[in-house]
Amino acid sequence: MTAQFRRTLLERATHPYRSAGLFAWKFAQGKLKGDPAFIGLLQHGLIPDGKRLIDLGCGQGLLAAWLLEARAMHESGDWPQGWPAAPKVEHIWGLELMPKDVARARAALGDRAEIMQGDIRSADLGQADVAIILDVLHYISYEAQEDVLRRIHAALPKGGTFITRIGDAAGGLPFRYSNWVDRVIFFLRGHGIIPIYCRSTAEWLDVLKRCGFEARSMPMHKGTPFSSVMLIAKTV
Ligand SMILES: C[S@@+](CC[C@H](N)C(=O)[O-])C[C@H]1O[C@@H](n2cnc3c(N)ncnc32)[C@H](O)[C@@H]1O
C-alpha cells in the first residue's frame, strides 16, 4: 500500500509540471522522489492544519504541489493506514527570488497556490499559521538569518509552527559533500559563486531559542549522502 501510495502521490504532484516545461517536470520527479523531506513531512505529521502556510524560498513550488495532492488523496480515502492526516491548509503562499522558478511554479500550480517573486530578507510575510523554509537559510548572512527568524516569529500566532531544513555544519564529510553539490547546482542555475552561511544543529537550536522559538531536530537525509536536519519549532 505504501509503495503504491508513494507512486500515486508522486505522479499526481509532478503531473502539473508537464505544463511548466520538460526541465520543471523532470526536476519535480527527481526531487519529490529522492528527497526524504517531502515524504518525511507527511509521515511524521510535522505540518499542522492552518489557514495560511508560507513557504519561503519555495523554488518551483514543489512543497505546495505535494501538500495539495496529499490532502486530496487523504480526502478521497487513499491514505496509508496509521499515518497522521495530511495537513489541511486553506491558502499556500510561496515566495521565491528567481523569476524562472516563480514562472514554473505558477505554470504548474495555477490558482491553487499564490507564488510571489521576492526576497525573504525584505518581503512582507503577512500573518501565517505555518511557515516553512527548506534548504534556503544558508544562502543569506547570519544577521539576515536571525532577522528572518524574528519576522517569521512575528508573523505566527503563539504556538504557531515554523519548520526549516538545514545542513548540519557539524555533519563531517556528508556536510562538506552537500555544500559542494549545492554550490555547483547554484552556479548552474545562474546565481554565480555565492558565499554560504552554515551552522551546526546545536547552533541553529540556540538561534531559534533567541528568536522566541522552542525547537527540536530530526535527521532528514535518509537515502541521501547529505547531513540534512529538519528543525521543528513552535513560537512561545
Ligand atoms: C535549494 S532551493 C530549495 C527550493 C525549495 N525550498 C525546495 O525545497 O524545493 C533554494 C531556493 O531558495 C531560493 N532563495 C535563495 N535566496 C533567497 C532569498 N533571499 N529570497 C527568496 N528565495 C531565495 C533560491 O532561488 C532557490 O529556489
PDBQT file of the ligand as one rigid body, heavy atoms in Angstrom, charges set to zero:
ROOT
HETATM    1  C1  LIG A 301      17.808  24.583  -2.630  1.00  0.00    +0.000 C 
HETATM    2  S1  LIG A 301      16.499  25.512  -3.299  1.00  0.00    +0.000 S 
HETATM    3  C2  LIG A 301      15.121  24.932  -2.349  1.00  0.00    +0.000 C 
HETATM    4  C3  LIG A 301      13.816  25.237  -3.007  1.00  0.00    +0.000 C 
HETATM    5  C4  LIG A 301      12.585  24.722  -2.243  1.00  0.00    +0.000 C 
HETATM    6  N1  LIG A 301      12.562  25.224  -0.892  1.00  0.00    +0.000 N 
HETATM    7  C5  LIG A 301      12.525  23.216  -2.288  1.00  0.00    +0.000 C 
HETATM    8  O1  LIG A 301      12.820  22.573  -1.264  1.00  0.00    +0.000 OA
HETATM    9  O2  LIG A 301      12.181  22.670  -3.340  1.00  0.00    +0.000 OA
HETATM   10  C6  LIG A 301      16.756  27.113  -2.581  1.00  0.00    +0.000 C 
HETATM   11  C7  LIG A 301      15.816  28.165  -3.125  1.00  0.00    +0.000 C 
HETATM   12  O3  LIG A 301      15.915  29.348  -2.330  1.00  0.00    +0.000 OA
HETATM   13  C8  LIG A 301      15.831  30.469  -3.183  1.00  0.00    +0.000 C 
HETATM   14  N2  LIG A 301      16.410  31.622  -2.492  1.00  0.00    +0.000 N 
HETATM   15  C9  LIG A 301      17.711  31.822  -2.155  1.00  0.00    +0.000 A 
HETATM   16  N3  LIG A 301      17.857  33.015  -1.523  1.00  0.00    +0.000 NA
HETATM   17  C10 LIG A 301      16.620  33.566  -1.457  1.00  0.00    +0.000 A 
HETATM   18  C11 LIG A 301      16.123  34.780  -0.932  1.00  0.00    +0.000 A 
HETATM   19  N4  LIG A 301      16.932  35.669  -0.339  1.00  0.00    +0.000 N 
HETATM   20  N5  LIG A 301      14.801  35.047  -1.024  1.00  0.00    +0.000 NA
HETATM   21  C12 LIG A 301      13.964  34.150  -1.648  1.00  0.00    +0.000 A 
HETATM   22  N6  LIG A 301      14.385  32.975  -2.164  1.00  0.00    +0.000 NA
HETATM   23  C13 LIG A 301      15.695  32.679  -2.076  1.00  0.00    +0.000 A 
HETATM   24  C14 LIG A 301      16.602  30.040  -4.414  1.00  0.00    +0.000 C 
HETATM   25  O4  LIG A 301      16.344  30.827  -5.529  1.00  0.00    +0.000 OA
HETATM   26  C15 LIG A 301      16.143  28.578  -4.549  1.00  0.00    +0.000 C 
HETATM   27  O5  LIG A 301      14.988  28.471  -5.325  1.00  0.00    +0.000 OA
ENDROOT
TORSDOF 0
